[in-house]
């Protein structure tokens, strides 16, 4: 008699997946905005854009993951904050255009679905969406046997936001003499982890469970600090100040991200001693004998977001950020760029 096979025999358990969806529905619903029209479980997600609120609305989208920070979460077996990172990476890219994030989609792929672990991940995504003010309206959980090692998973996220056409912030209005304000990061965020792991764990033989000098917790907990979500303070500033440019210090650090918004005739000068660099970056640099230029190209070095403002507004913007609960510093200025000069320098 020929042997019978089912999808479950192949490693995919549809019943477990359905149970997971049922359990996360209340979490997801807690992120809904009034524009959400569909419930979880449909083939597509419906979101009603209230065009009456806008004159010329422009949609802004971004997609990203969290890279090899996932390795730290898996080493620690701690999965309740990695979802915050996932949301942060996309919403921070959307808000730098001056856009309000509207909704978010997530994608979780794994070899075998672990319901409790996956719920922990969703809890982080939900918290991130609440912090950003956007709705989690859809996603996908893919069970892919033999594709991932046991306990491994990957994440991806996708965000859509909206901004008035005449209020898009793209850096084109940046002028010589304006000031750069840096908003503190919460730690490494979600970039540079391949180098951090190479230096600290592979080469340095440090355990993620080791208590490290200058930290009040383990190395793993320091590395897992969630990426800061800057949406609410940035949207607050946009309402009250003339913001000429916003820079998310993500992959590529200072070297690759700052030039993305600068007009060709401008260059950014960064004052290196103008803010406090968190100890984790000093440890990575020392243990890895890493050049300073490489550190500034890979890591945020304690500044997760930069904004360019008129000089006269500098003090008031910093004060507003501090009232909102963010540490902010005057970290540089814009000067004229000569033809043969790089678009960024450090002094």
Secondary structure, 3 states (H helix, E strand, C coil): CCCCCCCCCCCCCHHHHHHHHHHHHHHHHCCCCCCECCCCCCCCCCECCCHHHCCCEEEEEEEECCCCHHHHHHHHCCCCCHHHHHHHHHHHHHHCCCCEEEEEEEEEEECCCCHHHHHHHHHHHHHHHHHHCCEEEEEEEEECCCCCCCCCEEEEEEEEEEEEHHHCCCCCCCCCCCEEEEEECCCCCCCCHHHHHHHHHHHCCCCCCCECCCCCCEHHHHHCCCCCCCHHHHHHHHHHCCEEEEEECCCCHHHHHHHHHCCCCEEEEECCCCCCCCHHHHHHHHHHCCCHHHHHHHCCCCEEEEEEECHHHHHHHHHHHHHCCCCEEEEEEEEECCCCCCCEEEC
